[in-house]
């Protein structure tokens, strides 16, 4: 909010009895509330939560990272609590003090919650979670707080992991001269896919195979 102060001449006097000239200047003074905030992101090697799902392999490598914004230059900034909150019946989990207190915040405000079974095993499969991070700090001797959270992510233990290795795609009814020249004049062909590793899908999940036009 923006404010300005007006003081009429003669309202105030100094110790010698002289009238204060007053203030008639309408220049705004802008006041902003002190605040702390942080980004909160699922991270880790081969961890991608942009599809709103975390599979078993991703959960085994997942970390939670963020970057704190401290525009008020508060001191003693720390993470007060990290909480996993489910919106569809999953068990709520609060990260232990031991893990939380082990988090260091660098000079740029970056922080990381390491992967640990104490929290990864506490999350229920097929349940959606947000990760909420509470901050605390001190400004001019006064306590202050802040908050940040992820969007909702579903823990999916059905899919074991992302596809890895070499997978074979074959055309089984190519009526051309050669069945392996990748050229056909058939209007429709049957494409078969053989995966190098097993993949299990839930009832609401599908596997999509796409061709890039060159391979």
N, C-alpha and C positions, 0 to 999 in steps of 0.2 A: 504494500500500500504506500501511497505518496501523501505527505502532509506538509503544511507550512505553518509557521507561527507568526501571529501578529501581537505586538505589545504596544499599547497606546503610550504616548509621551506623558511623563509625570506619574505613571502608575507605580514605578519603582524609583527609589532614591538611594544614593550611596550613603555611607556613614557620615559624610560631611553635610548631608542634606541636599545635595545636588540632584535635580531630577534626571532620571534616565531618559535619553532621547527617544527611546522606543524602537520598535521594529515594524516597518510597514512593507518590507520586502516579501513578495509572494513566491520566492524561489522554493520549489518542492524539495523536501527531504524524503528520500526513499528508504523504507524499512523493509527488510526481508527476514523471514523466520530462519533461524539456524537449522540446518538439516544435514543428515547423513543418508546415503543410499548406496546400494551395491547392485551390480549385475549378478545373476546366478545362472550358471550354465552346466549342463552335463558334459563332461570332457573325458579324455583318456584315449589310449591307442585303439583305433578302429571303433570308437564309440560315436554314434551318430543318432542324436535324438530328434533331428529335424522332421522325421516321419512320425513323431509322437509315440514311438515305441522304443523300449530297451529290452533286447533279448538276453538270454542267459550268458552268452559269451561277452556281450557288452557290459553286463552288470558285473562280471568277474574282473573287468578292467576299469570300471567307471570311477571317475573322481568328480567332485563338484568344485567348480572354480568360479571366481568372480573378481570384479574390480570395484573398489570403493570410491565414491565421489564425496569429497570432503571440502566443499566450497567455503565453509566457515572457518576452516583451519582449526577444527577442534583437536584437542589433545587426548591422549590415552584411548585412542580409538581401538576397539576390539570387537570380536564376534561374540555376542551374548548368548545366542542360541541358534541351532540349525535343526529344523523340524521337517519331517516328511509327513505331509497331510494328504489323506486320500479323500476324494470326493464321492466315491462309490463303494464304501464299506470296507476298505482296506485298513489294516492296523496302522494307527499313527505311531511314528517313532521319532524320538528326540535323541540326537547324537550325544554320546557320553561326554562328560566334562573333560575326560582325559584326551579324547580326540580333538575336541573343540579347542581346548587350551593349548594344544600342540600346534595349532595353525599360526603361522607367521604372516604378517602383512608387510609387503615390501614398500619401498619409498614411493612407488607409483600406485599403491593401493591394491595390488594383486594379492590374491590369497587362494589356497587350495585345501580342500578336505580330501585326505588320502583315501584310497580304497581300503575298506576294512570289513571283515565278515560281520562285525557287530551291527552294522547298519544295512549292508547289502542283503544279509539273510533275514532281516526283520521286515522286508518289503514283501507283500503278498502278490503272488502271480495273478495276472488278469485284473489287477486293480490299478486305477489311475492315481498318480501322485503329483503334487507340486512340492517343490523344495523351497521352504521359507527360511530366510536368514535374517535374524535380528541383530542390530548393531548398537553399541553404546559408546559414549565418549564424554568429554568434559569441555565446556566452553566458558571462559571467564568464571570458573569455579562452579558452574551450574551443570548438572547432568543433562545429557541429551541422548536421543535414540534415533534409530533409522531402521529401514526394512527393505528387503528385496526378495524376489521369488521367481521361480521358473514358470513356464507354462505347463499345463498338465501333460504327463508322460505315463503311458501304460507299461507296467512290468510284464513282459511276455516270455514266460519260460517254455512255451511250446516250441518256438524256433530256437534251435541250439546255437546257431551262429550264421554268419554270412557264408555264402558259397566260396570255396577256395579250391585251388587246383585247376586241372585241365578237364574240360567237359566236352563231350563229343556230340555234334549235331549231324544227323544223317538224313538224306532224302531217300525214301524207300521205294517210290514208284516213279522214278525218273525214266521216261520212255526214250530218252535220247540215245545216241550211239554209245556214250560212256555214262556210267552212273555216278562217276566221281569227278566230272569235269566242271561241276558247278554251273552248267549251262543246260537249260531245258526249254522246250517249247510247249510243255504241258500247261494247261490252264490252271490246274490245281495239283499240288504235290503234297505228300505226307512227310512231315518233318518230325524226326524222333530226337529226343535229347537224353543223353546218358550222363548223369552226374558222377563226379569222382568221389564225393562224400554224400552221406545220407542227409536228407532234409525232410523234416516233418512240419506240416502246415496245420494250423488250426482251421476250424470249419469256416471261419470268416476271412481266411487268408488265401491268396493266390500267388502262383509263380508266373511271372511274365518273361517270355523269351522274345527278344527283339533282334532284328538283323540290321547291321549298319550299312549294308549295300556294298561292302568290299570283301567281307570275310564269310 
